[in-house]
Structure formats: C-alpha cells, structure tokens
Amino acid sequence: MTLIRPFRALRYDADRVDLSRVIVPPYDVIAAEDRDGFFERDPHNAIRLELTRDVADEAGTDYAHVRETLDAWIAEKVLTRDTQPAFYPLRQSFTAPDGSTLAREGFFALVHLEDYEKRIVRPHERTLAGPKADRLKILRAANANLSVVFMLYEDRDDELAPLLTSALDANELGTAREASGSEHRLARLDDANAQETLTAFLADRPVVIADGHHRYETAINYRNERRAAGDGDGPDAPHEWLLVYLANAFAPGSLLLPIHRLVLKGALPTDEGLAQRLPGWECRDVAVDDPADVPALLEQYLEPLADRHAFAADDASGRLRIFSRPADDGELTVRVIHREVIEGVFDLDEDAVRGGAISYPKSALQTARDLRAGRGAVALYLNPLEPEDVFRVTAAGEVLPQKSTFFTPKLPSGLVFRPIDG
C-alpha cells in the first residue's frame, strides 16, 4: 500500500520573484562550472538551498547557511506557507528529441517512507555512499525537503488525468520557463473528493523511483536517526514522510529515452569476427556520411526492432551496422548487450566498465559527433526501455543495469518545498 497525503507547501511568492529565474535543475545534473551562473541569476535562486557555490567547499560545510537562508527568505516573505494541505499538480510541457511537443502531468504529495524490502517503494538502480552522506548533512541542517524525489505509478487507463488537468486549468499558482523551452505550470488541488480519489488510487499500487534514489535513501537514514532519538515512528511523525512528485509511467508525456554506450578504446572486429562473436544475430548495413543523419537512421532502422534484442554499431567508417535477434527470453536488451557485445565482442568485463571503459551519452547526435571527433572508438546505439520493463524488473526485486533509463524532462528544484515540522 502506497500511502500519500496532501501537505502545506512552502512556495515562492510569484508576486515577489520571477519563478523562471529561481528554479534550478536537480543538484546532481548541475555541472561544477555552471553553479556560479545560477548563483548570480537571482539572489533567491533555489541553488542556494542545494549546493555550495564552489564544489571544493562541499566536504567541509555543515550546510548551516542553508537553514539561515531559508529562514531569511521566509522572513522576507519571498517564501510563503500555504495555510491548508493540498496536492500540487504540475504540467511540464517540452519538446521531445523528434521535435514533437509533449506534456507530462503529475502531482506533488507526501509519501510515507517505506523500506525497500516491503516492495511498496521500489528502486530501479543502485546508489553510492558519497552523495547520500552529503545530502544527509543538508537534510539535518535544513530539516526540510528542498528537492523532490520523482516517482512513477501505473495508470494504464490514465484514470487520474482528468483530476489533474482540471486543477491545472482552474487553480494555477505560477508558471516557470527554462532556457531549453520547457514550461512548468504549478497548480493546487484542494478538493476533498479529488484528494481522496488520488489517495485511494495510489493505495492499491506500488511506486517506482524514477529519479532521486540518493535522496530517498537519505530520507530513510534521516528517519531512522529521528526514530533513534526518540522522536517517534507513528503515522503522523513528520520524518516518516517525504516530498515526492508522482507521475503516470504510461501516460503519453512520460518520455523514457535511451542511454547509449560509447566504447572509448578498441575497434569493431571484421565482419567475419563479428559473425563469430555474435552467433544468431542478424546484421544490416546502412550508409552514414554525416553524423547529423544518425538520429534519423536510428528512427528508420533501429526503432522498428523494438520487439527484438537490437542495437546499432558505429565506428565512424561510413557504415552503421544494425544488429538484431529474437527476444524470446524476456531478458532486458541492455543486459544482453552488456553480456554479448560489450563483454563478448570488446572483452570489457564489469570491472573494466566500472573503471570507465565506456561512457554513457544520452543524445545519439552528440554520440555520433563525439565519436568522429576522436572521443571514442565505437558507439553502440540502443532503443529505449519501455515502462513495462521498469515495472517488471522492479516487481521481481531486481534493479536495472547501470545507466539504463533517462526519464525526461527532469524535475526542477524550487517549485515547492516542505518543512519537516508536521
């Protein structure tokens, strides 16, 4: 049972700040060289609640300045607290890689923290200790959820969409736009019947973490600290709940993109060598003269093979090789490619991969350009996973291989915050 509840959001006052200037990408995708630009964009930019200006300062800080900043903005009424609990629908309008315009609708809520063993909240990837230690420092200092964990639920018939759309059209709170052109429209859903419908719907379903595994596990650690300190573990204890964004994995705007592989050193074997190392795989050659043509060629030749194990190999020789074989074993294609291609063809075992033998670009065009600029030896282009794959694997208690999923668009920080005060 996934327990959710409405909450009293702490939000920017749209009359005092330009939301477009204060939202910021998730902390873990902001490049070190970009931090200063966000700090300078606006004195109330949300990056000041997430990161130090200089990466070198992270190790030594206790993030006490974050709590001080939060208190100052509340005192200035730049941030204001809603008086009544609500869910907060969000519509993200964006341009997909193929040029189409999509919109993803979901909502902010509190979710009850559950240990993974219960199979209620399900991870799809493993985490590292370093980022969790850093996020725990900031959670202790701020005693607030300042960034959001992105979760997916299963709603194949899109039953909740009318409730979210109605609130977005009737109760808009503000709109923020990013330089990329993505638009984020925030609204409030405070109708008691609608809230009950959302709560009851999620109660019958598990959720999968799409983005924010480190933040979720940090919240579990913080919860355990508070329990050990005697602060309670009852259903109303504030540290038992976490701010999340929930979206339907099967809705049209929930875009799951592939992450490709760029083998940094090595070479493709000869045609005879490939046939020997990839028995049972069919191969088709496609001419490619310009890296700008690669995305269209993948759309034409690789995407139709989504029901097979398939990939495209590119060594900048002017030939794009499209490989495929039947997928009759139910195994994820990305696992097959790591075993039969990355290890079987390039002799790169798991230790070599972890050591940096391959990189993981998200854009096929950028991958093709990097390859031809000498920043890699062979590109392996993949089809995206399906939401069905993510739910099937996580339902079995497994995680996906490293760098298997790219959920887009990212969820910016700064739209809503949540003090952990009950």
N, C-alpha and C positions, 0 to 999 in steps of 0.2 A: 504494500500500500504506500503510494507516494503522497505524503501529507504536505499540502501547501496552505498558505494563509495570506490574506491581504496585510498591508503594513502602512505605516505613516512615513512616506518618503521625505528625505531631506533633499531639496532641489534648488537649483539656481533660480533666482528671480529673473525671469526673461525681460522684465522692465529695467533691470539694472545691468545686465550683461547680454552680450550677443552670444547665444548658445553655440554658434558656429566657430567662435573664437576660443571657447573654453573646453569643448570636448577634445579628447585625445585618443589615439589608438591604444589598444591594450599595451600594458607596460612591456610585455615580453616581445613585442614586434617593433618597438621604437629603437632605431639604431643609435649608438652612442653619439654619433656626430649630429643627430637630429634633436637631441634633448634641448640644447640651448635655444633652438628656434621656437620650440613650444613654450619654454620659459619666457621668452621675450614676446610671444604673440599677444599675451594678455596677462595682467598681474593676477588674475583669478583663474588661470588655466589649470585644469584638473591634474596636469602632470606634477604640480607642486604637492599633490596629495599622494603621489605614486612613486616618484623617483627622486634621487638627488640630481642636481644639475650635472655633476661630474661623476662618472662611473667609479672613479678611484675613491670616492667618498662613501660608497655603499658599505664597505666592510667595517668601517669604524663608526657608522652612525647608529643611534638607537631610535631614530625617526621621531624623537620628541617634537621636532619642529612641525611635523605633520599635524599633531593634535593642536598645537598652538595656532597653526594656520587655519585649521577647521574652526576652532573657537572664534578666531578673529573674523572670519567670513560670516559666521552666524551672528556675531555682534553687530557687524556692518549691515546685516540683513541682505547680503549678497546671496546667502543660502537661507531658505526658509523651510520650516517643517509643516507638512500637511497636518491638519487637526484630526482627520478621520482616516481610518485604514482604507486602502483601496488596492486593487491590481492596476498595473500601468501598462496598457497595450503600447506596442511600438511597431511602426511600419517603416521598414528600410527599403527604399527604392534605389535601384542601382543598375548599372549596365553590365551585362554578362560578357564574357570574352568573345562570344559570337556576335556582339553588337545589339542583342535584344535587351529590352528593358524589363526588369523583373521587380517584384516587391515581396519581401518576406514579412509576415505579420506574426508577432508573438507577444508575450507579456512578461513584465517583471512581477515577481512574487517572492515570498519567503518559502523555502523548502526545509522540511525537517531533516537534519543531518542524520544519515544512516551509514553505518559501516558497510564496506563493500560486500562482506560475507553474507549479508541479508539479501543481496541481489535485487534491491529496490533502486538504489542509485548505482549505475553500472559504468565503470571506466572503460575506455577503449584503447588506452595507451599507458605505458609505464612512466614514472616520474623520476626526477633527480633530487638528491638531498639538498643541494645548494640553493636553488630557488625557493624551496619550502622554508628553509631557515631564514632567508631574507624576508619573505612575506609574513612569517610569524612575528618578526620584530615589528613590522609596521602594524600588524593587527593588534598586538599588545599595546602599542603606543597610542593608536587612534581609537581603539575599542569601537570600531565601525567598519562596515563593509563598504569599501571605497571603489572597488572594481567588481565586476559581475562574472559569475560562472554561467556559461552558456550550456543549456541542456536541451535535449530533444525528446519529444514524446511521439507516440504512434497514434495518428488520427487519419486513417486511410480515406475516410469519407469526408474529411475536413469539417467535422461537426461543429467545432468551436469557432470557425471562421466568421460566421455572422455576428457573434457576440463581440469579437474583437473589432471587426470592421465598423459595426455600429458605434462603438465607443470612440474609435479613431475619427469618425466623421462628425461626431456630435460633441466630443469633450476634449478637443485638442488643447494641450498645455504649452506646446512650443515645437519649433522645427529647427534642426541644425543641419548644415550642409558642409560636406568635406570638399577639399580641393579636387578629389577624384570625381566629384559629381554626385556621390552618394548622398541621399537625403534621409534624415532620421526624424520621423514625426512621432512625438510622445503624446499620449492621452491618458485619461483617468477613467477607470471603470469602477464605479461605486454602487451600482445597482445590486441589492442584496440577492435577488434571484439569479442574476447572471454570475455573481461571485459563487453562489452555491453550485451552479452548473459546472463551472470550471473546477471547483474543488472536488466534486463528485466524480467528474470525468477522470481526473488525474489519480484519484484514489484507487482506481482499478488497473492502473498501468505503471510499469517501471519507467524510469527515465535514464537516458544515456548522456554522459558528459561529452559534449562536442568540443568544448574549449574551456580550459581553466582547471585542469586536473590538479596542478600545483596549489591553486587557491582553494579547491575543495578539500584536499588533504590537509592543508594548513588549517582550515576551519575545524576539521576533525581534531587536530592536535590542540588547537586553542580550546575547543570544547572540553577535551579531556583534562587540560590544565585547570579550567574553571571548576570542573567536577571535583578534581582532587583538592582544590582549595576550599571545598565545601559550599560552592555556590549553587548546588542543586543540579538534578538531571530530570526534573519534571517537564511536562509538555509545554509549560509556559516560560521556562527558563530561556532568556534571550539568546544565550550562547548555544542553544540546541537548534537554532535556525540560521539559515544563510540566504543572502540576497542572490537570486538567480534570474536568468532570462530563459523562458521556456518557449520553444517553437516546434511546430509540427514538422517532423522529418520528411513527411510525404507530401507536403504542400508544394505547389509549383514554384514558389520563390525560394525554397530551401535548396540552394545550389551546392552540390558536392563535387568539387573539381579534383582532377588527378594531380599527384605529385610525381614528377618524372625522376629519372636516375641519370646522372652524368658520371660515367666511369672516367676517373681522372687520368689514369695511365693504362697502357695496354693497347691492344688492337683487335679488331674482328679477325677471326680465322678465315681461311679461304672458304669458298663455297663448299668444297668437299669436307673441310674441317667442321664447318657449321652443321652439315648434314650428319656427320658422325656424332657430334656432341648434342644435337637436338633431334634424336630419332622420334618420329611421329609428328613432328612439326611441319606444317606446310609453309612455303615461303613464296612471296610475290615481290618482285622488284618494281619500284616506281622511281622515275627520274625526278631529281630535285636540283635545280640550278641556283635558286635564290632562297636563303633562309626564311625570307618573308612568306614563301609558299608553303612552309611546313605545316602551320595550323590548318590550312585548307585541305592539304593532302591527308592529314590525320582524320579530319572530319569525313573525308570521302572514302578512305580506305580502312582506317582502324576502327572508327566508331561503329560501323555496321557489324563488327565482330565482337560486340559486347557480350554475346551469349557463349563465346568461346574464350579459352585462355589465349590472349593475344598481346603483342607488343610490336613496336616499330624500332628498328635499329638504324642509327645514322652515324656514319663515320666521316662525314663531310666529303665523301668521294664522288658525290653526284647521284648515289643510289640510296634510296630509302627502302629498306627491306622490311616487309610486313610479314610477321610470323604469327601462326595460329595453330591451335589444335583443339580437339573437342574438350569441353569442360564437363565431364560426366562424373566427376568425383566429389563435387560440392566444395572443393578447396578454393580458397581465395587466389585469384590470379597473381596478386602481388607476392604471395608466398611462393607460388610456383616459379615466378620469375627470379626471385632471390635464390631459390634452390637450384633450378635447372639452367639459369642463364648467368646470373652474377657469380655464383659459385661454380656451376658446371662448365660454363664457357670461359669465364675470366679468372677462374681459380681464386676468387676472393671469398674467404670464409667469413664467419661472423666477426671474428676478431679484427680482420682487415677492414670490414665495413665500419665497425665501431671506431677504428683508428683513423677514419677519414678517407678511405679509398674511393668513395663516391660522394657526390653532392646531390642535393635534392631540390632542383629548381621547380617552381610551380607554373611557370609560363613556358609553353612549347616554343614560342618565338624567341624568348630570351635564351632558352637552352640551345636552340639552333645557332644563334649568334655567338654565344659563349664558346660553343664547340669550334666554330670556324675562326674564332679569334685565338685559338690555341689554349683555351682554359679547360680543356678536357679532351679525352681521346674518342669516346664513343657515347652517344646519347641513346637512352632507352626510353621511348615514349609509351605511356600507359593510358588505358582507359580509366575513367573514374570508377570507384566503388559505387554501389547502389545503397540507399538507406537500408534496404532489406539485408544487405551483407553486414552492416554495422550492428543491426539488432540481432541477427542470427548469431554472430560471433560472440557478442557480449552476453547474450542469453545463455550461452554454453559456458560462461565463466572464463572466457579467453579474452585476450587483448589482440589488437591488430598489429601487424608488423610496423616497425618504426617508419614514420613519415608516409602513412598510407592515405590520410584524408586531409583535405583542405576545405573546410566549411567557409563559405563566403556569403555575404560580407562579414568582416569582423565586427565585433560589438564594441563601440567606443566607450571609454570611461567618461563620466561627467553628466550623464543623463539623469541618473538617480543615485543617491547614497542612502545608507541605512545605519544609523547609530544602533549599537548593540545594547539597548537600555530597556528592553521590554516594550 
